[in-house]
Amino acid sequence: MRIHRQFKLYLMSLALAAGMCAHARAQAALFMEDADGFSRSLDPTGHEAVYFVRICAETPTQLRRCAPGEAGVVISRYKGIAGYDWLAMPLIPYLYSVDNGSLAPARVSHETVHEMRSRYHETHLLSLGEDVPEGNRIQRGWNQLVGAAYERRIYAFRFETTEAQDDAFIARMNTTANRSHFNILFKNCADFSNQVLNFYFPHTFRRHILPDAGIVTPRQVAYELVRYARRHPEIDLTVLEIPQVPGYRQPSKPGQSMAQSLTVSGYVIPIAVINPIVAAGVVADSLTWGRYPLPLKQAQIVKPEDMAPLKNSTSAAQPAPQPLEPGGVLSYKESDLSPPDIQ
């Protein structure tokens, strides 16, 4: 009789485990990062990366499934780092240059950031090679891989993935050649995000002639993801904000479309001297198509000591973030769909 009861409990546990596996969902998030530093004047479109909760980095160029307690990985395309096309970094070091979010300072100086980055580089990033420069405000280097939140604000557009999709993505990234062919116009960080999202949502994200003359920008990709989520509420898109840590850098500025960046930076003026028609087209593109309204005003704040909201767990200290409502309606007021220059 006792054996019979144990056998029944065993069968029940198997059924429960099977049900959990059948409905197991992983999480990912598109990181739309503000424009910062010297590049803010030359190219105010910002940066973009993709975060995965259940994918981790065996090395900066090799992916694996996360072990219990690991926080996931951030993957992005970079220029000039050991000749690699993409690199993967654990979430907390990518944001704060430390292994534990509770160690992230509330305010930083240039010396503090440099020290934390150097310490992490010495411990974890020497495999990239000694000839990779640290980088500065003009020249990019390995400093792009750690402490992003000290440089800029980041908006996370969190969506659901399946474990099968994540496993297939790991296999693809680990077996495909990882060599850089970076091009700011047609093979940049936003193009990489487009490719990743197309892996999860095939034939959805593509290059458009208008806006931005076929150039993909971070804000454009985020806007396309929001539009996709309106038609597919099952991906449970939610917007969160990872604030810039105050300190030695000026507050970052919202990323803009290519047409807007040419207009705001003043580059449209010499274009007008050469060809007034083209300049008029750039301005019209900026005002008509290139504003990319996004639901950012009510994004929940994610703190370094509590990254649970980013991983689809409601933080005990804050209410659950607002998802996009089914049926193509955002759970934000229309007034919150602000253009890039009004937030």
DRENGUVEX-240409 format. One line per field, with one value per residue (C-alpha): residue in one letter; chain; residue number from 0; x, z, y. Coordinates in steps of 0.25 Angstrom, whole numbers. Layout:
BEGIN
residuo (A|...) .
cadena (A|...) .
num (NUM|...) .
px (X|...) .
pz (Z|...) .
py (Y|...) .
This chain:
BEGIN
residuo (M|R|I|H|R|Q|F|K|L|Y|L|M|S|L|A|L|A|A|G|M|C|A|H|A|R|A|Q|A|A|L|F|M|E|D|A|D|G|F|S|R|S|L|D|P|T|G|H|E|A|V|Y|F|V|R|I|C|A|E|T|P|T|Q|L|R|R|C|A|P|G|E|A|G|V|V|I|S|R|Y|K|G|I|A|G|Y|D|W|L|A|M|P|L|I|P|Y|L|Y|S|V|D|N|G|S|L|A|P|A|R|V|S|H|E|T|V|H|E|M|R|S|R|Y|H|E|T|H|L|L|S|L|G|E|D|V|P|E|G|N|R|I|Q|R|G|W|N|Q|L|V|G|A|A|Y|E|R|R|I|Y|A|F|R|F|E|T|T|E|A|Q|D|D|A|F|I|A|R|M|N|T|T|A|N|R|S|H|F|N|I|L|F|K|N|C|A|D|F|S|N|Q|V|L|N|F|Y|F|P|H|T|F|R|R|H|I|L|P|D|A|G|I|V|T|P|R|Q|V|A|Y|E|L|V|R|Y|A|R|R|H|P|E|I|D|L|T|V|L|E|I|P|Q|V|P|G|Y|R|Q|P|S|K|P|G|Q|S|M|A|Q|S|L|T|V|S|G|Y|V|I|P|I|A|V|I|N|P|I|V|A|A|G|V|V|A|D|S|L|T|W|G|R|Y|P|L|P|L|K|Q|A|Q|I|V|K|P|E|D|M|A|P|L|K|N|S|T|S|A|A|Q|P|A|P|Q|P|L|E|P|G|G|V|L|S|Y|K|E|S|D|L|S|P|P|D|I|Q) .
cadena (A|A|A|A|A|A|A|A|A|A|A|A|A|A|A|A|A|A|A|A|A|A|A|A|A|A|A|A|A|A|A|A|A|A|A|A|A|A|A|A|A|A|A|A|A|A|A|A|A|A|A|A|A|A|A|A|A|A|A|A|A|A|A|A|A|A|A|A|A|A|A|A|A|A|A|A|A|A|A|A|A|A|A|A|A|A|A|A|A|A|A|A|A|A|A|A|A|A|A|A|A|A|A|A|A|A|A|A|A|A|A|A|A|A|A|A|A|A|A|A|A|A|A|A|A|A|A|A|A|A|A|A|A|A|A|A|A|A|A|A|A|A|A|A|A|A|A|A|A|A|A|A|A|A|A|A|A|A|A|A|A|A|A|A|A|A|A|A|A|A|A|A|A|A|A|A|A|A|A|A|A|A|A|A|A|A|A|A|A|A|A|A|A|A|A|A|A|A|A|A|A|A|A|A|A|A|A|A|A|A|A|A|A|A|A|A|A|A|A|A|A|A|A|A|A|A|A|A|A|A|A|A|A|A|A|A|A|A|A|A|A|A|A|A|A|A|A|A|A|A|A|A|A|A|A|A|A|A|A|A|A|A|A|A|A|A|A|A|A|A|A|A|A|A|A|A|A|A|A|A|A|A|A|A|A|A|A|A|A|A|A|A|A|A|A|A|A|A|A|A|A|A|A|A|A|A|A|A|A|A|A|A|A|A|A|A|A|A|A|A|A|A|A|A|A|A|A|A|A|A|A|A|A|A|A|A|A|A|A|A|A|A|A) .
num (0|1|2|3|4|5|6|7|8|9|10|11|12|13|14|15|16|17|18|19|20|21|22|23|24|25|26|27|28|29|30|31|32|33|34|35|36|37|38|39|40|41|42|43|44|45|46|47|48|49|50|51|52|53|54|55|56|57|58|59|60|61|62|63|64|65|66|67|68|69|70|71|72|73|74|75|76|77|78|79|80|81|82|83|84|85|86|87|88|89|90|91|92|93|94|95|96|97|98|99|100|101|102|103|104|105|106|107|108|109|110|111|112|113|114|115|116|117|118|119|120|121|122|123|124|125|126|127|128|129|130|131|132|133|134|135|136|137|138|139|140|141|142|143|144|145|146|147|148|149|150|151|152|153|154|155|156|157|158|159|160|161|162|163|164|165|166|167|168|169|170|171|172|173|174|175|176|177|178|179|180|181|182|183|184|185|186|187|188|189|190|191|192|193|194|195|196|197|198|199|200|201|202|203|204|205|206|207|208|209|210|211|212|213|214|215|216|217|218|219|220|221|222|223|224|225|226|227|228|229|230|231|232|233|234|235|236|237|238|239|240|241|242|243|244|245|246|247|248|249|250|251|252|253|254|255|256|257|258|259|260|261|262|263|264|265|266|267|268|269|270|271|272|273|274|275|276|277|278|279|280|281|282|283|284|285|286|287|288|289|290|291|292|293|294|295|296|297|298|299|300|301|302|303|304|305|306|307|308|309|310|311|312|313|314|315|316|317|318|319|320|321|322|323|324|325|326|327|328|329|330|331|332|333|334|335|336|337|338|339|340|341|342) .
px (0|11|19|6|4|19|17|5|13|24|14|8|22|25|12|15|29|24|14|24|33|22|19|33|35|49|50|58|59|63|72|70|81|82|93|105|118|125|117|105|109|113|103|92|84|89|93|85|87|79|78|74|70|73|85|99|113|123|133|130|129|122|108|102|89|89|91|82|85|91|85|87|95|95|99|102|110|123|134|148|149|158|152|139|125|118|121|113|114|107|96|101|116|110|102|111|125|122|118|107|97|97|112|108|110|99|108|121|134|143|153|143|138|152|156|144|145|160|158|147|156|167|159|150|153|168|164|160|175|185|185|170|170|162|155|152|142|146|152|144|150|147|141|128|126|125|118|108|99|110|109|95|80|75|61|58|46|44|37|35|43|42|53|54|56|67|74|74|79|91|94|93|102|113|114|113|126|128|136|134|129|124|118|111|101|97|103|102|97|83|84|89|77|68|75|73|58|56|62|51|40|43|41|36|48|53|60|51|54|46|49|64|68|69|78|74|74|72|59|54|56|49|37|36|36|25|17|19|14|1|-2|4|0|5|19|15|24|27|35|45|56|70|74|88|96|99|113|124|116|105|91|90|80|69|74|68|65|76|67|65|80|84|74|77|92|92|98|86|91|103|94|85|97|100|86|74|64|71|72|57|55|63|55|41|46|49|36|27|33|45|39|36|27|30|22|34|28|22|33|36|50|60|70|83|80|67|67|55|46|55|54|39|37|30|39|34|37|30|17|17|21|10|10|4|-11|-17|-24|-14|-16|-5|-7|-2|-9|-8|-1|10|14|25|34|49|51|40|40) .
pz (0|4|-9|-17|-11|-14|-28|-29|-24|-34|-45|-40|-39|-53|-59|-51|-57|-71|-69|-64|-76|-86|-82|-77|-83|-83|-84|-93|-94|-105|-98|-105|-99|-99|-107|-98|-98|-110|-119|-115|-124|-136|-135|-125|-129|-117|-115|-115|-109|-106|-92|-89|-75|-78|-87|-81|-85|-84|-90|-97|-110|-105|-100|-91|-83|-69|-57|-45|-39|-51|-56|-71|-82|-91|-105|-115|-128|-125|-134|-132|-121|-124|-138|-132|-138|-125|-110|-99|-84|-71|-68|-55|-60|-73|-65|-53|-55|-42|-40|-30|-32|-17|-19|-30|-24|-24|-30|-37|-41|-53|-44|-38|-51|-57|-45|-45|-60|-59|-48|-56|-69|-61|-55|-67|-80|-83|-92|-102|-104|-98|-111|-109|-104|-92|-100|-97|-101|-115|-117|-114|-107|-96|-87|-95|-89|-75|-67|-77|-67|-63|-77|-81|-77|-83|-87|-86|-95|-89|-96|-95|-102|-101|-96|-109|-116|-107|-109|-124|-122|-114|-124|-136|-129|-125|-139|-147|-151|-141|-149|-150|-163|-155|-163|-157|-168|-171|-161|-148|-134|-138|-150|-140|-131|-144|-147|-133|-133|-146|-141|-130|-139|-153|-165|-156|-155|-167|-173|-179|-189|-181|-170|-169|-184|-180|-168|-156|-143|-128|-127|-140|-135|-122|-129|-138|-126|-119|-132|-133|-119|-121|-132|-123|-108|-105|-104|-92|-96|-84|-83|-72|-69|-64|-60|-62|-49|-46|-45|-54|-67|-72|-73|-86|-97|-103|-116|-129|-143|-153|-160|-146|-143|-156|-153|-138|-140|-151|-162|-170|-172|-181|-188|-191|-197|-206|-209|-203|-208|-201|-188|-189|-190|-178|-170|-175|-172|-158|-155|-162|-161|-152|-138|-134|-122|-110|-97|-88|-78|-69|-70|-56|-51|-49|-38|-37|-24|-30|-44|-42|-51|-63|-61|-61|-46|-38|-29|-15|-14|-26|-34|-46|-59|-68|-81|-94|-94|-103|-116|-120|-109|-101|-86|-86|-89|-103|-97|-92|-106|-107|-119|-117|-112|-102|-90) .
py (0|9|6|9|23|26|21|31|42|39|40|53|59|55|61|74|75|72|83|93|89|90|104|109|123|130|145|155|170|180|190|204|212|227|235|239|246|251|242|250|261|253|242|244|231|224|209|196|182|170|164|149|144|129|131|133|135|124|134|147|139|126|125|114|112|119|112|115|128|134|147|145|152|165|163|174|177|186|192|190|180|168|167|161|164|162|160|155|161|157|166|173|175|180|191|194|187|179|164|167|179|182|187|197|211|221|232|231|239|237|230|221|216|214|206|197|195|192|182|175|175|169|158|154|161|158|147|158|161|171|180|184|198|202|213|228|238|238|224|212|200|189|200|199|185|189|200|204|210|220|226|226|223|210|206|191|186|172|161|146|135|120|111|104|118|121|108|109|123|118|108|118|128|118|112|124|132|143|153|168|175|187|198|210|211|197|187|195|191|193|184|173|175|174|161|155|159|153|140|140|147|143|152|163|174|179|191|203|213|223|227|229|226|211|213|205|212|207|215|210|196|198|205|193|184|192|191|176|175|182|171|160|162|148|153|161|174|182|195|198|208|206|220|226|226|241|245|250|250|259|252|245|249|241|234|240|235|237|248|255|254|261|272|274|273|283|274|277|291|288|277|289|297|285|281|288|277|266|275|278|263|260|271|265|251|255|262|252|238|239|242|228|231|221|218|223|232|221|211|205|208|196|197|190|183|178|173|164|173|172|156|157|156|167|174|175|189|194|190|181|188|192|182|186|182|172|176|186|196|201|202|216|229|234|246|237|233|244|247|246|260|261|252) .
